[in-house]
Amino acid sequence: MHLRTWLVWIASIVIVALSTRNPLYLALILLIVLVVSTRVIQVNGSTQPAWWWRFGLVVIPLSAVMNAVTVHFGDTVLFTIPGSIPLLSGIVTLEALVYGALNGLVITVVIAAFSVFNLAVPAYQLVRSTPRAFQSMGITVGIALSFIPQTMRRFREVREAQAVRGHRVRSLRDWLPLWLPLLIGGLEQSTQLSEAMVARGFGATQDRSASIRTRALLASGLGLVLVGWLWRFTIHLAFDVGALIMLVGTALVVVGLWWSGRTVPHTVFRPQAFTPLDAICLAVSVFITLLLLVPLSIFTLDSVNYYPYPALSLPQFDPLLGLFMLGWLMPIVVLAWSSHMEDSKTKV
Amino acid sequence: MTTNEVPVRRILSPAGQGKVGIAPGDTSQPDLVKLSKRASQKVHGGSSSASRNALQRALSVSIYALATLIGLTAFIYPFFTLSSQASVSASQQMAHGSDSPLVLALLIGLCLAALAVEAQGQALNAKLIALLGILVAINSALRLAEAVVRGPGGFSPVFMLIILCGYVFGSRFGFLMGILTLLVSGIITGGVGPWLPYQMFTAGWMGMSAGWLGQVVAMLSRMLPKRLTSQTSASRASRLELGPLLVYGVWWGFLYGAVMNLWFWPFQAGDPAQSWQAGLTFVQGVQRYAAFYLATSFVWDAFAAVGNIAMLVLFGLPTLKVLRRFKDRFLFTVDSHELALEGT
């Protein structure tokens, strides 16, 4: 699946999860993420297990307890913490307990969604998608990602060499004979790498420092953003002038970044295909987000806006909204189709 | 330098300032820079080139200043939201209060992008890209190890190298070291999430301000009596240098946690005495945040601060020595275009 599709899918899930406290919808989203995560692990053949459920098992009860003992609000009193202990003393309510657990559930959903993203999108794909304006940074990230395994291997070698000489790590101080050879070896390696880069003509064709025009665009854009931002907090008019100024400033910065990237030649050996299924998945994600955030006459969003305070009530569930949410399972279809196409190519 | 510049041999630091490989006070080879300047003025009409450079520098400084200022205001906006003047209606306050976190996230991303473009354009050539890439790889491997074997509380070994790299190589390099370490380690540890831009920005500040600390310490060391900076007292002087670094490590141990809390604090539900609320005055906001920080983060961050001290005390001076040894090998550029033209 295309990186852009994954980004929109994850943004859609995170936005909706952050905007509701209805446990039924949150549980449904979590279930969807679990199904997609399982499929991604199958397709990638990843040996890395999904870890977010362990995170959830810790965070949800912890958040519930923390909220219950610090927020003394709600109608259903469970018990009272006596005395005058700051923050803690007072009534402990069922509503506070539930609200804390819901906050933990929201965080778990967000973490779960990002864990799917981390599993699904390989690092090289992220680096390859670096905007042209950040070319040098993209190369640096690429170097760093490539050299992490080498760094770890070198660390093992240094540790073995020191062990042969009788060195044992007993305290933090004993790490110095391991740290310095690792650092010096890395710096020597960077000298060789830079020589190899120069030998292959890196940086020979252009001056990469930003032009006056780019800098002027960035500086004026940032200036306008700051003015607009301050305006919003100081002068309040019916028409949001501050937002308008910020918008213009943002546009100038974006143009500056685009201008900066224009001069950088960029080629991709094997471009990632954006298939019609990607487009459908992307459209479905946007559609679900709009459906759950924009009030329309055909739906009532009361069930989305669940709030356990002041008296706990059962959350509502709109089956139609739940049905639309199943659209987030679309990545499974895209992944299955991609696997099928790759299998066909292999057979041919 | 443009492609039409003068045929003059010139050895420059990356920022185009000073010469490398010639000891300060060495008068045997002063002609390189003078000759370059004279010839440059001759060809470019002197004043126009100088004014162009001055404009470039002014724009660069203003980008850093503005982006830092916006980032700062974006982080501390909960204390200033809507200073609740009587003239502002409650609905307006709530409206701005609810959309502020989203605007904040966009602002942080925007500033990060602008700063990154400016810093990479000025600071990076092939040598520095390779150096930065390898140092980021080493630091990310440390974070990977930390993800497997957790340290106590907020202790993290990655801050030491960010601080020392900024201190030795300057604020731009430190900024890039900070943001890229958090980015790369976030990618390899599965730590990509809505918190990542804030972590990158804060770590970038840590590295950037370490560069300023390096400048201040260098300035102060020039003011020290000569007997302290002589060869025999060199180790003593370098031990003196550790003092400011330790203070800096403690400061950032707490500040990193305090700044990182700010991005989610307005969303945090909890005790009203510790929670953000639209319409608070500055003093009320600070009081509530202080209560929240003391209750939730102080002990955690204390481990980070103590960890920074331990790392700097045990590894700081040897690491500084190594980084400085390699600094001179990396921080120079030969203007190959000028060299080529010199032969014509």
Interface residues (C-beta under 8 A of the other chain):
Chain A: V14 W51 M66 N67 T70 V71 L87 Y99 G100 N103 V110 I111 F114 S115 F117 N118 L119 A123 L126 A133 F134 Q135 S136 M137 I139 T140 V141 G142 I143 A144 L145 S146 F147 I148 Q150 T151 M152 F155 L172 R173 W175 L176 W179 L180 L182 L183 I184 G186 L187 Q189 S190 T191 L193 S194 M197 V198 F202 G203 A204 D207 R208 S209 A210 I212 T214 R215 A216 L218 A219 G221 L222 G223 V225 L226 W229 L230 R232 F233 H236 M246 T250 V253 G256 L257 S260
Chain B: M1 T2 R52 L55 Q56 L59 S60 S62 I63 L66 A67 L69 I70 T73 A74 Y77 F80 T81 L82 S83 S87 V88 S89 Q92 H96 V103 L106 L107 L110 C111 A113 A114 A116 V117 E118 Q120 G121 Q122 L124 N125 A126 K127 I129 A130 L131 L132 G133 I134 L135 V136 A137 I138 S140 A141 L144 L176 L180 L183 V184 I187 I188 G190 V192 G193 P194 A269 G270 D271 P272 A273 Q274 A295 A310 L314 F315 P318 T319 V322 L323 F326 R329 F330 S336
